[in-house]
Amino acid sequence: MNVGKLRSAEANLTAVARKVLDAVPIRESWSKKEIAQELARRSTRVEDPVLGGCLNSLIDDGLVKEPITGRFRRVSVPEQK
């Protein structure tokens, strides 16, 4: 995915999906529980089925990967020179 596609996909997110995406790390893979804890730390509570749906949607949109089953990581696109 290139930077343009990434930005376009991010621009079309719902408010809840945006908050979930912002809570998913780029360099590490986290479980749903760790992502939910990060959301709570940011004063956002998302029910487990909604969190799962958002993560699945983010995977379908190419914004998040699941490198290991049950572990999620944001997609990073290297900046072009």
C-alpha positions in Angstrom: 0.0 0.0 0.0 1.3 3.4 -0.9 1.0 6.6 1.2 -1.9 8.0 -0.9 -4.0 4.8 -0.5 -3.2 4.7 3.2 -4.3 8.3 3.7 -7.4 7.8 1.6 -8.4 4.7 3.6 -7.8 6.5 6.9 -9.9 9.5 5.8 -12.9 7.2 5.3 -12.9 5.7 8.8 -15.7 6.2 11.3 -14.9 7.9 14.5 -14.7 4.7 16.5 -12.6 2.9 13.9 -10.2 5.9 13.9 -9.8 5.6 17.7 -9.2 1.9 17.4 -6.6 2.4 14.6 -4.9 5.1 16.7 -4.6 2.5 19.6 -3.0 -0.2 17.5 0.8 0.0 17.6 3.0 0.1 14.5 6.2 -1.7 15.8 4.6 -4.3 18.0 1.7 -6.8 17.7 -0.9 -6.4 20.4 -3.9 -8.6 21.4 -7.4 -7.2 21.5 -7.1 -7.0 25.3 -4.0 -4.8 25.0 -5.7 -2.6 22.5 -8.8 -2.3 24.7 -6.5 -1.3 27.6 -4.9 1.4 25.5 -8.3 2.7 24.5 -9.3 2.8 28.1 -6.1 4.6 29.0 -7.2 7.2 26.4 -10.6 7.4 28.0 -12.4 5.5 25.3 -14.5 2.4 26.0 -15.3 0.1 23.1 -17.3 -3.1 23.6 -15.5 -6.3 22.6 -17.8 -7.1 19.6 -17.3 -3.5 18.3 -13.6 -3.7 18.8 -13.4 -7.0 16.9 -15.6 -5.6 14.1 -13.4 -2.5 13.8 -10.2 -4.6 13.7 -11.7 -6.8 11.0 -12.7 -3.8 9.0 -9.3 -2.2 9.4 -7.7 -5.5 8.2 -10.0 -5.5 5.2 -9.1 -1.9 4.4 -5.4 -2.8 4.6 -4.6 -0.5 7.6 -3.9 -3.3 10.1 -2.3 -6.7 9.8 -2.7 -9.8 11.9 0.8 -11.3 11.6 0.0 -13.9 14.3 -3.5 -15.0 15.0 -5.0 -12.7 17.6 -2.2 -10.1 17.4 -2.6 -6.9 15.6 -0.2 -4.3 14.2 -0.7 -1.1 12.1 0.6 -1.1 8.6 3.4 1.4 8.1 4.3 2.8 4.7 7.9 4.1 4.4 8.1 7.8 3.6 9.1 8.4 0.0 12.2 10.4 -0.6 
